[in-house]
């Protein structure tokens, strides 16, 4: 009887995995990534008109030239809830690409951005702004911004747009763009006098009457990426 009990104990320990020599579970396979770089045409079209955004729509309405970068997760031009860099502040208040272009080139030198791209401005809403951006497996994200002008510090754009999906480069991607307040100026109307904000406030999505109509955010632009 004692021999039978001992046998049952051994069988029980073996069933519970005691003394098992099996190794740890195999690691899951790495997610596929594109094997080569790709180029995209970047297109920005305005949807900001007196008809769509009637409240105090300004004379001389235009977009500054776009400026952007392809990058990795360690860099971005802007983020909601984060204070603006000097480059974003100057872009949103004056439409100037400097010193934002210097900030992007610094990110390139650090390996966190791949390419800077930019275009001229847009005054005729029948036209579009067009540029080219290159991405690679290590820099698959794209940011782009332009000033909504005239304005105190309002801009539009997109951040962390990923052009890689399911291990391949997308053929085309379209986004609608809202207006943002960079947090660099306290002006409340399109042509408000300069009221520099110090300290700078976090960037927010513009929520004033100029861009929210009947409780709904009205986009000011369409952004399109088309793979070459």
RODO-2510 file (C-alpha; in nm, 4 decimals, decimal comma):
residues 228
     n   res          X          Y          Z
     1     x     0,0000     0,0000     0,0000
     2     x     0,2878     0,2368     0,0846
     3     x     0,4522     0,1608    -0,2525
     4     x     0,1272     0,2448    -0,4324
     5     x     0,0996     0,5778    -0,2433
     6     x     0,4564     0,6719    -0,3358
     7     x     0,3841     0,5971    -0,7019
     8     x     0,0756     0,8204    -0,6957
     9     x     0,2773     1,1075    -0,5437
    10     x     0,5389     1,0808    -0,8195
    11     x     0,2721     1,0744    -1,0881
    12     x     0,1009     1,3763    -0,9299
    13     x     0,4223     1,5825    -0,9227
    14     x     0,4951     1,4956    -1,2838
    15     x     0,1446     1,6000    -1,3917
    16     x     0,1903     1,9371    -1,2176
    17     x     0,5035     2,0050    -1,4208
    18     x     0,7571     1,9321    -1,1485
    19     x     1,0893     1,8409    -1,2956
    20     x     0,9832     1,9466    -1,6482
    21     x     1,2720     2,0343    -1,8768
    22     x     1,0641     2,2336    -2,1316
    23     x     1,2026     2,5844    -2,2033
    24     x     1,0220     2,9210    -2,1946
    25     x     0,7596     2,9896    -2,4633
    26     x     0,8950     3,1152    -2,7931
    27     x     0,8853     3,4927    -2,8482
    28     x     0,6173     3,6091    -3,0929
    29     x     0,7478     3,6934    -3,4403
    30     x     0,8446     4,0569    -3,4990
    31     x     0,5871     4,2736    -3,6737
    32     x     0,6655     4,3109    -4,0451
    33     x     0,8006     4,6447    -4,1642
    34     x     0,8553     4,7857    -4,5137
    35     x     1,1898     4,6828    -4,6572
    36     x     1,2695     5,0065    -4,8426
    37     x     1,2064     5,3824    -4,8236
    38     x     0,9129     5,5438    -5,0041
    39     x     0,8225     5,8885    -5,1333
    40     x     0,4880     6,0629    -5,1055
    41     x     0,3313     6,3684    -5,2604
    42     x     0,1872     6,5841    -4,9804
    43     x    -0,1174     6,7918    -5,0743
    44     x    -0,3035     7,0459    -4,8595
    45     x    -0,6358     7,1886    -4,9784
    46     x    -0,8282     7,4598    -4,7917
    47     x    -1,1856     7,4077    -4,6739
    48     x    -1,1787     7,7380    -4,4803
    49     x    -1,4127     7,9770    -4,6603
    50     x    -1,6581     8,2521    -4,5760
    51     x    -1,9401     8,0062    -4,6437
    52     x    -1,8107     7,7287    -4,4178
    53     x    -1,6685     7,9569    -4,1433
    54     x    -1,8796     8,2752    -4,1559
    55     x    -1,8059     8,4174    -3,8086
    56     x    -1,5710     8,7167    -3,8553
    57     x    -1,4187     8,5591    -4,1663
    58     x    -1,1225     8,7867    -4,2421
    59     x    -1,0242     8,9734    -4,5533
    60     x    -0,6929     8,8541    -4,6913
    61     x    -0,7481     8,4981    -4,5697
    62     x    -0,4612     8,2674    -4,6647
    63     x    -0,2402     7,9802    -4,5503
    64     x     0,1303     8,0189    -4,4919
    65     x     0,3460     7,7648    -4,6695
    66     x     0,3429     7,4184    -4,5180
    67     x     0,6473     7,2873    -4,3349
    68     x     0,6904     6,9363    -4,2034
    69     x     0,9132     6,6377    -4,1417
    70     x     0,9220     6,2609    -4,1522
    71     x     1,0386     6,1268    -3,8171
    72     x     1,0330     5,8553    -3,5523
    73     x     0,8418     5,8415    -3,2223
    74     x     1,1031     6,0530    -3,0413
    75     x     1,0169     6,3736    -3,2307
    76     x     0,7078     6,5701    -3,3275
    77     x     0,6461     6,9309    -3,4306
    78     x     0,3471     6,9722    -3,2005
    79     x     0,1206     6,7889    -2,9605
    80     x    -0,2068     6,8895    -2,7983
    81     x    -0,1380     6,9585    -2,4311
    82     x     0,2281     7,0469    -2,4882
    83     x     0,3651     7,4023    -2,4928
    84     x     0,4812     7,5240    -2,8344
    85     x     0,8451     7,5337    -2,9318
    86     x     0,9786     7,8708    -3,0542
    87     x     0,9564     7,7303    -3,4061
    88     x     0,5881     7,6417    -3,3800
    89     x     0,5133     7,9751    -3,2147
    90     x     0,6726     8,1756    -3,4971
    91     x     0,4989     7,9597    -3,7578
    92     x     0,1565     8,0026    -3,5967
    93     x     0,1917     8,3772    -3,5326
    94     x     0,3836     8,4966    -3,8375
    95     x     0,3801     8,2122    -4,0885
    96     x     0,7613     8,1957    -4,0782
    97     x     0,9394     7,8646    -4,1292
    98     x     1,2323     7,9776    -3,9168
    99     x     1,3300     7,8694    -3,6511
   100     x     1,1063     7,5617    -3,6984
   101     x     1,3264     7,4528    -3,9887
   102     x     1,6286     7,4692    -3,7576
   103     x     1,4479     7,2558    -3,4976
   104     x     1,3721     6,9954    -3,7648
   105     x     1,7316     6,9921    -3,8884
   106     x     1,8485     6,9369    -3,5302
   107     x     1,6155     6,6363    -3,5086
   108     x     1,7637     6,5092    -3,8363
   109     x     2,1165     6,5429    -3,6956
   110     x     2,0062     6,3473    -3,3874
   111     x     1,8634     6,0685    -3,6029
   112     x     1,5033     6,1353    -3,4962
   113     x     1,3892     6,2908    -3,8256
   114     x     1,4652     6,1906    -4,1827
   115     x     1,3604     6,4795    -4,4054
   116     x     1,2328     6,8377    -4,3924
   117     x     0,9798     6,9428    -4,6562
   118     x     0,8056     7,2744    -4,7253
   119     x     0,6074     7,4726    -4,9805
   120     x     0,4988     7,8224    -5,0656
   121     x     0,1791     7,9728    -4,9256
   122     x    -0,1791     7,9467    -5,0505
   123     x    -0,4133     8,2389    -5,1274
   124     x    -0,6334     8,1016    -5,4044
   125     x    -0,8495     7,8285    -5,2518
   126     x    -0,8912     7,6693    -5,5953
   127     x    -0,5239     7,5743    -5,5790
   128     x    -0,3369     7,3413    -5,3421
   129     x    -0,0042     7,3376    -5,1606
   130     x     0,2161     7,0508    -5,2771
   131     x     0,5428     6,9056    -5,1454
   132     x     0,7311     6,5740    -5,1369
   133     x     0,8325     6,3726    -4,8309
   134     x     1,0469     6,0620    -4,7998
   135     x     0,9898     5,8002    -4,5284
   136     x     1,1809     5,4873    -4,4327
   137     x     1,1216     5,1971    -4,1919
   138     x     1,2858     5,3890    -3,9059
   139     x     1,0994     5,7156    -3,9788
   140     x     0,7468     5,6238    -4,0874
   141     x     0,5685     5,9149    -3,9142
   142     x     0,4972     6,2559    -4,0675
   143     x     0,4117     6,5955    -3,9166
   144     x     0,3052     6,8999    -4,1182
   145     x     0,1808     7,2471    -4,0156
   146     x     0,0839     7,5805    -4,1693
   147     x    -0,0504     7,9072    -4,0302
   148     x    -0,4179     7,9981    -4,0620
   149     x    -0,3751     8,3657    -4,1498
   150     x    -0,4432     8,6277    -4,0430
   151     x    -0,4714     8,5117    -3,6827
   152     x    -0,3092     8,5574    -3,3400
   153     x    -0,1495     8,2096    -3,3265
   154     x    -0,3784     7,9703    -3,5082
   155     x    -0,2543     7,6961    -3,7354
   156     x    -0,3604     7,3707    -3,8910
   157     x    -0,1753     7,0486    -3,9529
   158     x    -0,1310     6,6884    -3,8478
   159     x     0,1069     6,5067    -3,6182
   160     x     0,2341     6,1486    -3,6070
   161     x     0,0656     6,0410    -3,9299
   162     x     0,1842     5,6831    -3,9829
   163     x     0,2257     5,5923    -4,3497
   164     x     0,3056     5,2286    -4,2702
   165     x     0,0214     4,9833    -4,2141
   166     x     0,0412     4,6051    -4,1774
   167     x     0,4040     4,5935    -4,2827
   168     x     0,3615     4,7958    -4,6029
   169     x     0,3481     5,1574    -4,7157
   170     x    -0,0056     5,2861    -4,7721
   171     x    -0,0913     5,3878    -5,1272
   172     x    -0,2946     5,6896    -5,0188
   173     x    -0,4104     5,8521    -4,6950
   174     x    -0,6530     6,1437    -4,6493
   175     x    -0,7177     6,3409    -4,3298
   176     x    -0,9394     6,6359    -4,2424
   177     x    -0,7562     6,9023    -4,0441
   178     x    -0,8993     7,1208    -3,7652
   179     x    -0,7540     7,4515    -3,6528
   180     x    -0,5254     7,4662    -3,3476
   181     x    -0,4250     7,7399    -3,1029
   182     x    -0,0502     7,7119    -3,0459
   183     x    -0,0636     7,8768    -2,7019
   184     x     0,1758     8,1568    -2,7914
   185     x    -0,0675     8,4518    -2,8037
   186     x    -0,3843     8,5499    -2,6154
   187     x    -0,5631     8,7110    -2,9111
   188     x    -0,9252     8,6047    -2,9602
   189     x    -1,0047     8,7317    -3,3117
   190     x    -0,8412     8,6918    -3,6520
   191     x    -0,6870     9,0401    -3,6536
   192     x    -0,6415     9,0915    -3,2788
   193     x    -0,3432     9,3061    -3,1690
   194     x    -0,0374     9,1111    -3,0599
   195     x    -0,0792     8,9815    -2,7011
   196     x     0,2194     8,7587    -2,6398
   197     x     0,1501     8,4859    -2,3837
   198     x     0,4082     8,4294    -2,1086
   199     x     0,4487     8,1646    -1,9946
   200     x     0,3301     7,9850    -2,3057
   201     x     0,0105     7,7836    -2,2795
   202     x    -0,0314     7,4245    -2,3988
   203     x    -0,1407     7,3828    -2,7594
   204     x    -0,5137     7,3115    -2,7944
   205     x    -0,7599     7,2398    -3,0684
   206     x    -0,9291     7,5716    -3,1484
   207     x    -1,2714     7,5678    -2,9820
   208     x    -1,3948     7,9223    -3,0473
   209     x    -1,6858     8,0385    -3,2637
   210     x    -1,4590     8,0791    -3,5638
   211     x    -1,4090     7,7036    -3,5960
   212     x    -1,6953     7,5424    -3,4005
   213     x    -2,0367     7,5900    -3,5585
   214     x    -2,3553     7,4583    -3,3993
   215     x    -2,1440     7,2534    -3,1624
   216     x    -1,9422     7,0856    -3,4377
   217     x    -1,5770     7,1403    -3,5259
   218     x    -1,5467     7,2584    -3,8852
   219     x    -1,2214     7,1440    -4,0493
   220     x    -1,0153     7,4074    -4,2276
   221     x    -0,8169     7,1848    -4,4633
   222     x    -0,7745     6,8430    -4,6202
   223     x    -0,4371     6,6679    -4,6133
   224     x    -0,3604     6,3990    -4,8703
   225     x    -0,0584     6,1678    -4,8982
   226     x    -0,0157     5,9871    -5,2318
   227     x     0,2638     5,7336    -5,2737
   228     x     0,4809     5,7932    -5,5784
***
